[in-house]
Amino acid sequence: MLEKLKVSLEHSPVVLFGNYPYFVHPITDGIPFMDPQVLDEVLDRIYDICDFQCDYIVGAEAMAIPLIVPLALMTGIPYNVVRKKKYGLPGEVSVRQTTGYSEKDLYINGLKKGDRVVIVDDVISTGGTLKAIVQAFKAMGVKVVDIIVVVQKTDGLERLEAELGMNIKTLVRVDVKDGKVRVLT
């Protein structure tokens, strides 16, 4: 299962952002190019394991967009993008995102108390982005029905799940060691 994704991950280059080993892959970065068969495999698996009893499929800019758009088409459920740009729309909520290699504000628009969402993300490393978004949704009264992440690059998933009080479904788990990506599950 997910063999095309696993092979493509194992062939991903690794670059350093300071001391942080960052793997470059089409699912997580959009480069060098996306093999439609890998994307199809990922989308089919997400569709199979996700509880789409929601009002919106939500993902953070930018790399969740190639995942949430086709999922919206597959399910007929609208998508919503947590953006990196402030628009100043009524009800806009600002969220501080802190990851292993950056810190910035994200902006939530178009969601309100009582909305039910599924969060889809490309990768979880430190959990900073996901934690910030889930906490903001809880404060807004937005119910998170399910969380799906394609690539898990952390051993701290159980800690993050305990902090959030939610389960996080991941498709594959990887480790980056000695400049190489190794698929663990």
N, C-alpha and C positions, 0 to 999 in steps of 0.2 A: 504494500500500500504506500502511495506517495513516492514511488521509486524515482520518478523523473525529478521531483523536487529534491530528494535526498542526494542524488548524483550531482545535480546542479549546485547545491550548497557545498558539497565537498570540493568542487572546482572553483569556488569563489576566492578571489584575491583578498588578502588581509592588509589593511593599512593602519598606521598608528595615528591617533589624535592625542598628542601628548604621550601618555603611557597607556592609553585605552586602545586595545586591539579591536578594530572595527572591520567586519567583513562586508564586502561589496557584492550585492546580489540583486537581480532584477525585482524580486518581490520586495526587498527592503530599500532599494535605492533607484530602481528604474533603469539601471545600467548594468551591463553593457547593452542588453536588449532582452525583451521578454519573449520566451518561447511560449506560444499560445497553448501548447500541450501541457506545460507546467502550470500555467494559470488555470486551465480547465481542470486539471487534477486537483489543485488547491480549492477552487470554487466548489467542485463537486463534493469534496470532503467537508468543507464548511457547511454546505447545504444539508448534508447527511447528519451532522452532529449538533446543529444549532437549533435552539428553540425560537422560532421566528414569530412568537405570539407577542408582537410589539407594534408600536406605531411608526417607529423610525429605525433604520439601520444607520449607526453613527460611526464615524472614523475620523481620526486626526489627520490634518494636512501634513504631508502630502501623500505618503505612500499607502495610506489606507484607501485613498480614492480609487485606484484601479481594482480594489477588492469590493468596495461597497456599491459602486455603480453597477457592475454586472449582477451582484446579489439583489439589488433593487429590481433589476429587469427580470431575474429568475423568480422572485417572490411576489412582485407587484407592491412591495412596501417602499415608501419614499426613503431617500437617504438624506443625511444631514452631515455636513463637514464642520468639525471643530477647526477653526482657522487660525493662522499665524498673524493675520492682519486685523487691526481694530477697525470696525465700520461705524461704531457709534449708533447702531440701530436701537430702538426702544427695547429694553429688556436684555441687552447684551451683557453677558457675564464674562469677566476676565478670570483666567486661571494661570497660576505660575507653574511652569513645567521645569523640573530640574532632572537632568539625565546625567549619565556618566561623562558626557563630553560637552554639554551645553546647558544654558538656562535662558528661558524666554517666556513671554506671555502668550497664552492661547485664548481664543475668544469663541464663546458659545452664543449662537443666535438661533431663534426660531423654536426653542424648546420651552415648555412650561410645566408647572406643577401638574402631576398626574399623567404626563406622557410616559409611555413605556418604550425603552430602547434596547437594542442589541448593539454592543460595542464590538467592532472588528478592527484589529490592528495587525500590522505586518510583523513586528518583532517586539519582544519584551526582553530588555537587558537589565536595567536597574529598576524598572517599574515606575520610574518618575512620571512619565506621561500618563500612563494608565491610572496611577494613584491620584494624580491631580484632577483628571477628568471625572473619575468615579466620585471623589469627594465633592466636587462641584455639583454633579448631578444630584447627589444625596441632599446637599444644602438647598438645591432648587426644588426638591420634591419630585424629581424625575426618577422613575423606577428603572433600574438596570435589570433586564430580564436574563441576559446571557452575555458572556464575554468570550470571544474567540480570538486567539492570537496564532498566526501562522508559525512563527519561529520563536522558540524559547531559548534565550541565551543567558540563563541565570540559574543558580542553585537556590535562590531566595524566593521561589514561587510560593511555597507553603507559608512563609512569613508574610508575604504580600497578601495572600488570600485571607490569612488571619486578621491582618490590619483592616482589610476592606470588608470582611465578613461575607465574602463571595468566592465561588469557585471560578477559576479561569481555565478554559479549555485551550490546549495548545496542540498543534498538529505534529510538530517535530521539535526535538530538543537537540541543541548543538553546543559544542565547546570549541573555543578557539585557543589553540596551544601551539607554540613553536611556529607561528605564522600560518597555520593550517586550520581549516574548519573540519571538525569531526562531528558527524551525525551520531547522536547517542540513542535516540529512539525514533 
